[in-house]
Amino acid sequence: MRTILIHGGAVLTMNGWADVGYVFVEGERITAVSPGSPPPTLIAQADNIISAQHCAIIPGLVNAHTHLSQTFMRGLAGGRPLLPWLRELIWPLQGALTPDDMRLAALLGLVENLRGGVTQVVDHHKITATPAHTDAVCEAAAAVGLRVTLARAWTDKGANAEPVEVILADLERLFEQRRGSDRLQIASGPLALWRCSADTLRRSHELARKHGSFTHFHVAESQEEVRLSLEETGLTPVRWLHEIDLLSADTQVVHAVWVDDAEIELLAQNGAPVIHCPVSNGMLGSGIAPVAAMLRQGVPIRLGTDGPASNDTQDVWETMKTAVTIARASALDATVLPPAAALNLALSAAALVPGAPADIIVVNLNHPRAMPVHDVASALTLSTHGSDVETAIVGGQILLRNQQIMGLDETALLAACRQAVSQLRQRVGIH
Ligand SMILES: [Zn+2]
């Protein structure tokens, strides 16, 4: 069985931080976590030894909301608000992507996430013109090796609507194809609620639940969206979801920027997780989600970068620090989201523990931006960039080592992406 020993760094254990400690991995799982130096017997057993001096050894990060297709649309927001940005740029570009463009865009986005210490990504996948477009993302996920949830987007009203039976059949096809995979999961990904009918929302959610999965949707991202929801249903988005019985621990509410106190209460009562994407909300001028109030009420919160077209990076560290600063600024309260709590919103597990899947990252803290490290959680949350991640391991497999992507030619990937984007711009007429 393949073994890995990581030693010499600060380790996040179930008893808190060990200033210097080690982690031992056998096969896909962690088998030992301890303060101090590893015993000679463990060193002798290790196939791979990773020195983590002046580094932090922690669980991998989760990027709980992105759109991998948008890596090809990075940098194009150009000061537009959400709906004009979608109509003028994002939808025409998405419509012109070929399955091979989609594969390259997904590879690029996954490599970017991996380099930043993300071991688990939720891709809200919008490019569903053909099954080949969706399969291209699955192929890219397998090539990079991250844990990926593909939330298959759909809408059954308005522009780009699909017939209900097509949506359900494609979801069923994907669930069946990926059954038993521990790295790739499928979820239902309705787009904005004002473009989805209650009946199809319920049916797709039931289907996801049948396969042990969940629903992942944009909710109350902009004021315009709340207005459209009131027009369509007479209710604000979260109230409407509650009304149609679609708020629960397995419905992930992405954004929740425009929610009032009663809606926050509904989210908390139903245990519906909110995926907070503060950089994207700021970039599109959508607003600031009331995170301090959500935390007070006990709403579960995870962090997402959102797609590169509205961020423009997929750096979860940047998202983490932004979440801290704007939550404090908007609540006029410097005690909101202390560093360790903010870090917890992004970690794939609260600590490294024996028996858990070996999803581990090693983050360099030996640089001027982090020095001196009085408090490891502060150094990680407030001083770290994605480029400080040295090593990333998923399920006991080393995917990034000494900042080198393993098993994939990154230079060739960047060249292929450059060429594909140039051809895409010509097809759509963006000069
Ligand atoms: Zn999004």
Boltz pocket constraint, residues with backbone or C-beta under 6 A from the ligand:
constraints:
  - pocket:
      binder: B
      contacts: [[A, 65], [A, 66], [A, 67], [A, 124], [A, 218], [A, 254], [A, 306], [A, 307]]
      max_distance: 6.0
